[in-house]
Amino acid sequence: MAGKAAKRRALDEEGGDNTFVVMFTALMMILLAFFILLSTLAHIDQRRKRLALGSLMGSFGILPGGVGMDREGEYSLNTNPIMPGVRREAFMRALGSLFSGETAGGKVDISMRRGRVVLSFRSDILFPRGVAEVSPRAFALLDEVAVVVLTLGEPVRIEGHSDASGGPAAMSNWRLSLERAVAVARYLHQGGHVPQKLLSVAGYAATRADAARGIEPERQRRVEIVFTNQLGV
C-alpha cells in the first residue's frame, strides 16, 4: 500500500514538472511573438516617418536631389545634385519645421555660420555626463538628422566641443570632444545609414567657445553638425 502511494506521488511530481515546462515554453513563445510584433510596428513607423520628412523637405523646394525616398519609404540615389540650387531661406524653414519641438525645448539650435547651416545639440541631450557613447534617448533625434543628410545627399562635419576646464581635465576635453563627434558620426552611419563619404569629424575641446551660449560650462559642451557646402542665396 505504501509502495503504491509513493509511486502515485512520484507520478504526480513528474506531471507537475511537465506542466511547468509546457507553461514556461508557452510563455516564452508569447513573449517572442510580442517582440516580433513590436519590431514590425517600429519598422512601419520608421518608414512613415521617412516619407513624412521627405514630403516636408520637398514642400519647401529642397527636393529632388541627394538621396531620395521611394513610395515605400526606402532610400534611393538621385543623380541630380541638390546644392547650391537650394535657397538658404527654404532650407532653414524646412529645418525649423522638422525640429520645431526640439528647438522649442532647447534641445537643438539652428543657425547660419559663414553661409553654412549648423545644427547644435547640447551634450547632455546626446550623452550621459562624461561619457562618449550616444544615449538611447537621443536615437530618435539623430534619426531625423540622418534623414535630412540623406535627403540632401550633401556632406556634413560633426564637431565636438567642450568647456574650458583647466588642469588635468584640459587634455581629456580634447579627447572627449573628438570621441563624442566620432560617436555621433558612427550612429549616423550605422543607425541612420548615412554613407561614410558624407561624414567627417573634428574635436575642438574649448577652443571655439560660442559667446551666444553664455559663460556656463554646461552650455559650451555641445556637438554641432555643420552642412559644409554653402547654400545658394
Backbone bond lengths (Angstrom), bond angles and torsions (degrees), N, CA, C in turn:
res aa  C-N    CA-C-N  psi(-1)  N-CA   C-N-CA  omega(-1)  CA-C   N-CA-C  phi
1 M - - - 1.463 - - 1.527 111.01 -
2 A 1.313 113.75 -46.59 1.460 118.52 178.94 1.520 110.50 -63.27
3 G 1.357 116.41 -34.19 1.460 119.70 179.57 1.518 111.63 -66.05
4 K 1.348 116.83 -40.08 1.464 120.11 178.82 1.521 111.60 -65.19
5 A 1.347 115.91 -39.34 1.472 119.74 179.33 1.525 110.86 -64.51
6 A 1.327 115.85 -41.53 1.463 119.43 179.72 1.525 110.69 -65.09
7 K 1.347 115.81 -39.06 1.463 119.35 179.44 1.521 110.93 -65.70
8 R 1.359 115.96 -39.08 1.463 119.81 179.35 1.522 110.98 -64.73
9 R 1.352 115.52 -40.69 1.469 119.03 178.40 1.526 110.88 -63.08
10 A 1.336 116.16 -39.52 1.464 119.88 179.84 1.522 111.07 -63.93
11 L 1.356 115.98 -41.38 1.465 119.48 178.48 1.521 111.28 -65.40
12 D 1.351 115.47 -40.22 1.464 119.35 178.84 1.524 111.14 -62.67
13 E 1.351 115.90 -42.62 1.462 119.77 179.40 1.521 111.27 -64.34
14 E 1.354 116.73 -40.09 1.461 120.28 179.35 1.525 110.62 -64.89
15 G 1.345 115.51 -41.36 1.459 119.24 177.57 1.507 111.58 -63.86
16 G 1.345 117.18 -37.66 1.459 120.46 177.91 1.504 111.66 -63.54
17 D 1.328 116.90 -40.37 1.458 120.57 178.27 1.522 110.98 -62.79
18 N 1.346 116.96 -43.13 1.458 120.59 179.00 1.522 111.22 -64.05
19 T 1.310 116.57 -38.29 1.464 120.00 178.81 1.518 110.75 -62.00
20 F 1.320 116.66 -41.63 1.469 120.24 178.91 1.522 110.87 -62.72
21 V 1.340 116.54 -43.93 1.464 120.36 -179.66 1.519 110.61 -61.47
22 V 1.332 116.57 -43.80 1.468 120.54 -179.81 1.521 110.71 -63.35
23 M 1.337 116.75 -45.14 1.463 120.13 -179.27 1.527 111.24 -65.36
24 F 1.334 116.22 -41.02 1.465 120.02 179.88 1.528 110.69 -64.41
25 T 1.336 116.53 -43.47 1.466 120.36 178.93 1.520 111.29 -62.42
26 A 1.345 116.00 -42.43 1.466 119.93 179.22 1.522 111.02 -62.79
27 L 1.331 116.01 -40.66 1.465 120.08 179.29 1.523 110.87 -63.69
28 M 1.328 116.96 -42.71 1.462 120.31 179.14 1.525 111.42 -63.29
29 M 1.331 116.92 -38.09 1.463 120.24 178.92 1.525 111.14 -66.81
30 I 1.326 116.34 -38.25 1.466 120.22 177.59 1.521 110.39 -64.72
31 L 1.338 116.75 -44.17 1.463 120.33 178.64 1.523 111.23 -63.16
32 L 1.335 116.97 -40.44 1.459 120.53 178.84 1.526 110.79 -61.81
33 A 1.338 115.91 -44.84 1.464 119.46 178.49 1.521 111.34 -62.44
34 F 1.340 116.25 -37.37 1.464 120.67 179.69 1.528 111.10 -63.56
35 F 1.335 117.08 -45.02 1.463 120.43 -178.99 1.530 111.41 -69.73
36 I 1.330 117.81 -33.40 1.467 120.19 174.93 1.522 110.15 -63.44
37 L 1.341 116.44 -40.73 1.465 120.94 177.80 1.518 111.06 -63.05
38 L 1.338 117.02 -44.54 1.460 120.32 178.80 1.522 111.11 -61.01
39 S 1.329 116.54 -42.85 1.460 120.41 179.79 1.525 111.06 -62.51
40 T 1.329 116.75 -40.84 1.468 120.69 179.13 1.513 111.23 -64.23
41 L 1.341 116.74 -44.62 1.462 120.54 179.74 1.518 111.07 -63.62
42 A 1.339 117.19 -39.42 1.464 120.49 179.31 1.522 110.63 -63.44
43 H 1.341 116.33 -38.91 1.466 119.58 179.56 1.523 110.62 -65.59
44 I 1.344 117.02 -41.19 1.463 120.99 178.24 1.516 110.54 -63.43
45 D 1.347 116.87 -44.23 1.465 120.52 179.41 1.521 111.17 -61.54
46 Q 1.340 117.06 -38.46 1.462 120.27 179.75 1.519 110.58 -64.78
47 R 1.321 117.77 -39.42 1.462 120.35 177.78 1.520 110.70 -64.54
48 R 1.328 116.27 -44.60 1.462 119.68 178.77 1.522 110.63 -60.48
49 K 1.315 115.84 -39.60 1.463 119.87 -179.72 1.522 110.52 -65.01
50 R 1.326 116.73 -42.70 1.456 119.92 178.70 1.526 110.99 -61.01
51 L 1.343 116.08 -43.84 1.457 119.58 -179.90 1.517 111.25 -63.80
52 A 1.339 116.43 -42.23 1.463 120.29 -179.16 1.522 111.10 -64.37
53 L 1.339 116.47 -44.49 1.460 119.68 179.93 1.525 111.09 -66.13
54 G 1.326 116.26 -40.50 1.454 119.25 177.98 1.513 111.82 -63.72
55 S 1.338 116.66 -39.04 1.461 120.58 177.52 1.520 111.30 -63.81
56 L 1.338 116.16 -41.07 1.461 119.67 179.76 1.518 110.82 -65.21
57 M 1.333 116.80 -43.55 1.460 119.61 178.54 1.521 110.39 -60.59
58 G 1.336 116.53 -40.48 1.449 119.75 179.30 1.515 112.92 -66.75
59 S 1.332 117.20 -33.78 1.459 120.20 -178.20 1.519 112.28 -66.09
60 F 1.328 117.23 -21.09 1.460 120.79 177.85 1.530 111.93 -95.43
61 G 1.335 116.30 11.00 1.454 119.10 176.49 1.507 113.88 79.17
62 I 1.337 118.18 20.58 1.464 120.75 -176.74 1.524 111.64 -93.06
63 L 1.331 117.73 -22.57 1.451 121.21 176.20 1.529 109.08 -99.55
64 P 1.338 121.22 157.56 1.456 125.94 2.97 1.516 112.34 -86.07
65 G 1.310 115.88 166.33 1.454 121.35 178.17 1.497 110.40 149.23
66 G 1.326 116.71 162.97 1.451 120.62 177.38 1.509 111.49 63.96
67 V 1.316 116.52 -133.34 1.451 122.84 178.51 1.509 107.47 -106.63
68 G 1.322 117.40 115.69 1.459 121.15 -176.34 1.507 111.98 -94.25
69 M 1.350 115.38 -174.47 1.451 121.31 179.41 1.516 109.77 -126.57
70 D 1.339 116.39 136.91 1.449 119.09 177.79 1.518 109.90 -86.64
71 R 1.331 117.20 -172.70 1.466 121.11 -174.18 1.517 112.55 -69.22
72 E 1.314 117.01 -16.97 1.458 120.98 178.94 1.519 112.41 -91.29
73 G 1.336 117.17 -0.99 1.455 119.62 -178.46 1.507 113.36 84.28
74 E 1.342 117.24 12.45 1.453 120.93 177.41 1.529 108.97 -95.42
75 Y 1.332 115.65 157.61 1.451 120.33 -176.15 1.525 111.10 -85.15
76 S 1.331 115.64 141.93 1.456 121.82 175.56 1.521 108.32 -138.95
77 L 1.319 116.52 146.93 1.457 121.01 -175.53 1.519 110.48 -79.08
78 N 1.331 116.35 127.32 1.459 122.32 171.88 1.521 108.12 -99.48
79 T 1.319 116.66 135.07 1.460 119.73 -175.06 1.515 112.79 -83.98
80 N 1.330 118.92 -17.53 1.457 121.04 -179.12 1.516 110.18 -84.08
81 P 1.323 119.37 124.06 1.465 120.56 179.19 1.513 111.27 -66.82
82 I 1.342 116.23 146.31 1.456 120.62 -177.32 1.519 112.20 -87.26
83 M 1.340 118.69 -37.13 1.450 121.55 -177.70 1.533 108.76 -109.38
84 P 1.316 119.02 151.52 1.459 127.34 10.09 1.519 114.60 -92.23
85 G 1.326 119.03 18.65 1.455 120.21 -177.03 1.508 115.00 -71.41
86 V 1.321 117.85 -10.77 1.460 120.63 -178.58 1.518 110.20 -81.10
87 R 1.300 116.44 135.40 1.460 119.24 176.33 1.516 109.75 -77.42
88 R 1.319 114.50 140.39 1.458 121.08 -177.59 1.527 111.26 -58.34
89 E 1.305 116.57 -43.83 1.461 120.02 -176.48 1.527 111.46 -64.16
90 A 1.333 116.83 -37.98 1.459 120.26 -179.37 1.522 111.01 -64.92
91 F 1.322 115.96 -42.89 1.457 119.61 -179.53 1.521 110.89 -65.54
92 M 1.320 117.18 -42.01 1.454 120.59 179.48 1.526 110.87 -63.50
93 R 1.329 117.78 -39.84 1.467 120.54 178.70 1.521 110.69 -65.53
94 A 1.333 115.97 -40.72 1.460 119.47 179.19 1.519 111.11 -62.62
95 L 1.333 116.71 -45.50 1.463 119.97 178.47 1.519 110.98 -63.75
96 G 1.329 116.75 -40.12 1.456 119.82 178.35 1.511 112.28 -60.47
97 S 1.336 116.53 -35.50 1.463 120.19 177.94 1.523 111.53 -73.95
98 L 1.328 116.50 -41.95 1.461 120.40 -179.04 1.521 111.95 -62.55
99 F 1.330 116.32 -39.84 1.461 120.97 -174.13 1.527 111.74 -111.46
100 S 1.321 116.98 29.50 1.469 119.67 -176.09 1.524 111.78 -59.89
101 G 1.331 116.90 -43.12 1.461 119.52 179.60 1.509 112.60 -66.61
102 E 1.331 116.16 -39.41 1.461 120.46 -178.29 1.527 111.71 -70.40
103 T 1.348 116.92 -39.09 1.465 118.80 179.29 1.518 110.67 -68.14
104 A 1.336 116.44 -38.38 1.465 119.74 178.75 1.519 110.77 -64.95
105 G 1.334 116.60 -33.29 1.460 120.50 179.80 1.511 113.78 -86.48
106 G 1.322 117.59 3.13 1.458 120.67 179.02 1.512 114.43 76.91
107 K 1.343 117.41 12.63 1.459 119.81 -179.58 1.527 112.15 -80.76
108 V 1.326 116.23 -32.62 1.459 121.32 -174.68 1.520 109.52 -132.06
109 D 1.324 116.20 136.47 1.465 122.30 169.78 1.523 107.91 -112.88
110 I 1.324 116.30 134.36 1.462 121.74 177.66 1.517 107.81 -114.49
111 S 1.320 116.85 124.30 1.464 119.70 -176.32 1.520 110.21 -146.36
112 M 1.331 115.10 171.38 1.455 122.31 174.37 1.522 108.41 -111.29
113 R 1.322 115.86 137.92 1.458 120.52 177.84 1.532 108.54 -137.39
114 R 1.312 115.39 108.03 1.465 121.04 -178.90 1.530 111.43 52.14
115 G 1.328 114.80 45.93 1.455 120.60 176.85 1.511 114.96 80.35
116 R 1.321 118.05 4.32 1.463 121.82 -178.52 1.528 110.08 -114.62
117 V 1.323 115.58 139.14 1.463 120.70 178.31 1.522 109.40 -78.79
118 V 1.327 115.73 135.83 1.467 121.55 -178.61 1.524 109.11 -127.62
119 L 1.329 116.40 126.16 1.463 122.76 170.41 1.520 107.28 -101.77
120 S 1.316 117.11 121.37 1.464 121.40 -176.40 1.524 109.67 -115.53
121 F 1.340 116.08 128.97 1.457 122.73 -178.18 1.529 109.31 -119.63
122 R 1.320 117.42 129.41 1.460 119.63 171.90 1.524 109.21 -61.13
123 S 1.318 116.10 141.30 1.465 119.99 -176.77 1.520 112.53 -60.20
124 D 1.333 117.15 -35.03 1.460 118.22 -177.44 1.523 112.29 -70.71
125 I 1.327 117.96 -13.12 1.456 121.16 174.74 1.526 110.41 -77.07
126 L 1.327 116.17 -32.83 1.462 121.07 -174.87 1.520 114.14 -100.92
127 F 1.341 117.59 -27.48 1.463 120.74 -171.30 1.525 111.34 -136.16
128 P 1.333 116.92 148.59 1.465 119.47 164.79 1.528 108.99 -65.83
129 R 1.302 117.05 157.71 1.459 121.31 -176.26 1.530 111.26 -60.17
130 G 1.334 116.20 129.88 1.456 122.17 176.31 1.509 115.32 72.32
131 V 1.340 117.28 11.06 1.465 121.55 -176.12 1.524 109.36 -117.82
132 A 1.330 116.43 147.22 1.465 121.16 -179.48 1.521 111.99 -109.70
133 E 1.325 117.62 23.04 1.460 122.07 176.51 1.522 108.73 -109.86
134 V 1.336 116.72 127.44 1.461 121.29 -176.11 1.521 110.25 -60.23
135 S 1.331 116.12 132.60 1.456 121.63 178.81 1.529 110.24 -72.60
136 P 1.336 118.19 139.84 1.474 119.91 177.86 1.522 113.37 -56.03
137 R 1.320 117.56 -28.85 1.468 119.20 -179.42 1.526 111.81 -68.70
138 A 1.340 117.45 -13.87 1.468 121.25 179.47 1.524 112.50 -94.03
139 F 1.326 117.48 -4.79 1.463 119.82 -175.68 1.528 111.97 -59.36
140 A 1.337 117.10 -46.71 1.468 120.37 -177.16 1.523 110.94 -61.47
141 L 1.330 116.56 -39.30 1.460 120.82 179.69 1.527 110.84 -65.15
142 L 1.326 116.52 -44.77 1.464 119.87 179.60 1.526 111.67 -70.61
143 D 1.329 117.25 -27.29 1.461 119.83 174.24 1.528 110.60 -61.36
144 E 1.331 116.56 -39.78 1.461 120.03 178.07 1.529 110.79 -65.78
145 V 1.329 115.83 -40.16 1.465 119.44 176.89 1.529 109.98 -60.96
146 A 1.328 116.46 -42.41 1.465 120.35 -179.72 1.520 111.12 -60.85
147 V 1.334 117.03 -40.65 1.462 120.33 179.24 1.523 110.57 -61.99
148 V 1.337 116.75 -41.61 1.466 120.52 179.05 1.530 110.33 -62.76
149 V 1.337 116.65 -46.79 1.469 120.41 -178.34 1.523 110.50 -63.01
150 L 1.336 116.14 -43.06 1.457 119.80 -179.97 1.520 111.52 -65.92
151 T 1.318 116.63 -39.48 1.459 120.35 -178.73 1.520 110.99 -64.30
152 L 1.324 115.98 -41.44 1.463 119.93 178.69 1.522 112.07 -76.25
153 G 1.326 116.44 -35.27 1.456 120.14 -176.42 1.510 112.98 67.61
154 E 1.327 116.22 26.23 1.460 121.28 -177.59 1.531 110.48 -112.74
155 P 1.337 118.14 150.54 1.471 120.71 -177.36 1.519 112.91 -69.54
156 V 1.322 114.98 148.71 1.463 121.76 174.65 1.524 108.89 -130.09
157 R 1.317 115.82 152.33 1.460 121.98 174.69 1.517 107.76 -114.80
158 I 1.326 116.55 125.68 1.462 121.57 178.47 1.515 107.63 -95.62
159 E 1.331 116.14 119.56 1.459 122.14 -175.79 1.525 110.39 -113.47
160 G 1.325 115.99 129.17 1.453 121.13 174.65 1.514 110.99 -98.89
161 H 1.341 116.54 137.14 1.467 122.10 -179.73 1.530 108.67 -132.72
162 S 1.319 116.20 144.96 1.462 121.32 178.37 1.522 109.48 -126.50
163 D 1.325 116.05 -178.81 1.462 119.94 177.65 1.529 109.60 -85.95
164 A 1.322 115.32 -175.09 1.472 120.73 -175.02 1.518 112.29 -98.43
165 S 1.315 117.66 37.53 1.462 120.37 178.08 1.521 109.89 -60.24
166 G 1.323 116.78 131.92 1.462 121.11 -178.45 1.513 112.13 -97.26
167 G 1.333 115.74 -168.38 1.458 121.12 176.55 1.512 112.03 67.10
168 P 1.343 117.09 -147.49 1.463 120.96 -177.47 1.518 113.15 -60.44
169 A 1.363 116.82 -23.09 1.465 119.36 -177.80 1.515 112.75 -75.11
170 A 1.335 117.14 -15.32 1.461 119.97 -174.38 1.526 112.06 -60.25
171 M 1.333 117.76 -47.55 1.458 120.17 -179.10 1.521 111.40 -69.34
172 S 1.339 117.46 -36.46 1.459 119.40 178.95 1.522 111.12 -66.79
173 N 1.334 117.85 -25.91 1.461 120.37 176.23 1.525 111.00 -63.77
174 W 1.324 116.50 -39.64 1.462 119.36 176.00 1.526 110.49 -60.14
175 R 1.317 115.07 -48.26 1.461 119.30 -177.34 1.527 110.88 -64.88
176 L 1.335 117.07 -44.78 1.458 120.62 -177.15 1.527 111.28 -64.36
177 S 1.327 116.92 -42.04 1.465 119.07 -178.96 1.527 111.02 -63.14
178 L 1.336 116.71 -39.78 1.461 119.78 179.17 1.525 111.26 -71.16
179 E 1.330 117.04 -43.08 1.463 120.10 -178.49 1.526 111.34 -63.48
180 R 1.322 117.01 -35.35 1.463 119.35 178.16 1.524 111.17 -69.58
181 A 1.320 116.67 -38.44 1.467 119.35 175.83 1.523 110.46 -62.33
182 V 1.323 116.52 -42.39 1.461 121.04 178.50 1.526 110.32 -63.58
183 A 1.334 117.48 -40.55 1.463 121.19 -179.24 1.525 111.38 -62.65
184 V 1.326 117.09 -41.51 1.467 120.39 178.49 1.526 110.01 -66.43
185 A 1.333 116.95 -43.95 1.467 120.30 178.21 1.525 110.71 -61.07
186 R 1.326 116.46 -40.91 1.465 120.00 179.63 1.528 110.50 -62.65
187 Y 1.334 116.71 -42.06 1.464 118.20 179.65 1.529 111.11 -66.50
188 L 1.329 117.70 -42.92 1.464 120.09 179.35 1.524 111.01 -59.35
189 H 1.333 116.41 -35.05 1.467 120.11 179.49 1.524 111.53 -77.85
190 Q 1.325 116.99 -51.10 1.459 120.28 -174.28 1.526 112.54 -80.16
191 G 1.321 117.13 -41.26 1.459 120.32 -178.30 1.515 113.50 -89.99
192 G 1.342 116.45 -33.59 1.461 120.29 -177.41 1.507 114.38 -103.16
193 H 1.353 117.44 -2.80 1.468 123.32 175.86 1.529 112.92 62.42
194 V 1.321 116.74 29.17 1.462 120.59 174.69 1.531 108.35 -77.73
195 P 1.329 119.16 127.93 1.471 120.34 179.67 1.525 111.54 -58.47
196 Q 1.325 115.92 142.35 1.463 120.48 -178.59 1.520 112.26 -59.66
197 K 1.332 116.87 -30.57 1.464 119.46 -177.32 1.530 112.11 -66.78
198 L 1.336 117.89 -15.18 1.461 120.95 178.33 1.523 112.18 -92.40
199 L 1.330 117.94 -1.57 1.459 121.52 -172.82 1.522 111.65 -118.49
200 S 1.321 116.22 135.75 1.462 122.44 168.84 1.521 107.45 -139.45
201 V 1.325 116.78 160.28 1.465 120.36 -175.44 1.523 110.47 -132.31
202 A 1.327 114.83 156.93 1.466 121.33 175.79 1.521 108.29 -154.67
203 G 1.324 116.33 145.34 1.461 122.08 174.76 1.510 109.91 -120.84
204 Y 1.333 116.96 124.87 1.460 120.93 -173.65 1.528 113.54 -113.88
205 A 1.331 117.31 2.33 1.474 119.82 -176.43 1.525 108.93 50.17
206 A 1.355 117.53 -126.12 1.471 120.41 -178.42 1.521 112.23 -107.88
207 T 1.336 116.84 19.84 1.465 119.58 -174.04 1.521 113.56 -79.22
208 R 1.329 117.50 -11.77 1.464 120.41 -179.39 1.525 109.72 -128.06
209 A 1.307 115.53 64.73 1.464 120.67 179.71 1.523 110.07 -65.38
210 D 1.326 115.56 143.92 1.462 122.06 178.34 1.521 107.95 -100.58
211 A 1.323 116.40 107.77 1.466 120.73 -176.57 1.518 111.89 -61.20
212 A 1.322 116.95 -30.12 1.461 120.03 -178.43 1.521 112.05 -67.66
213 R 1.320 117.64 -17.04 1.458 121.35 -178.52 1.521 112.82 -88.35
214 G 1.319 117.97 -4.79 1.452 119.76 -179.63 1.516 111.81 85.75
215 I 1.318 115.39 -174.08 1.465 120.08 -174.69 1.526 113.11 -97.99
216 E 1.335 117.61 -4.98 1.459 119.13 -179.34 1.529 109.90 -65.35
217 P 1.354 117.30 128.16 1.470 119.95 -177.05 1.522 113.01 -56.58
218 E 1.346 117.07 -40.11 1.457 119.01 -176.15 1.525 112.42 -64.68
219 R 1.328 117.51 -24.19 1.460 120.50 179.54 1.528 111.75 -80.51
220 Q 1.324 116.25 -21.29 1.464 119.80 177.93 1.531 111.84 -83.98
221 R 1.321 116.74 -21.37 1.466 119.89 178.43 1.527 108.23 -76.07
222 R 1.327 116.21 112.75 1.457 119.65 -172.70 1.530 110.31 -157.79
223 V 1.311 114.73 164.99 1.466 122.53 170.30 1.520 107.10 -124.26
224 E 1.320 116.04 130.42 1.460 120.89 -178.63 1.524 110.32 -117.08
225 I 1.311 115.32 138.92 1.462 122.01 175.84 1.518 107.15 -111.02
226 V 1.317 115.38 113.39 1.464 122.14 -173.57 1.526 109.38 -106.91
227 F 1.320 116.30 122.08 1.466 120.75 172.69 1.528 107.08 -77.49
228 T 1.313 116.01 107.24 1.464 120.34 -164.35 1.524 113.83 -72.90
229 N 1.327 118.52 -20.89 1.461 120.13 176.38 1.520 109.79 -84.54
230 Q 1.317 116.60 134.80 1.457 119.88 176.27 1.523 109.64 -71.34
231 L 1.338 114.92 143.87 1.453 119.94 179.91 1.514 110.31 -87.07
232 G 1.317 115.32 145.07 1.452 119.38 176.14 1.514 110.94 -68.78
233 V 1.320 117.69 146.60 1.463 122.49 -179.33 1.514 108.75 -83.37
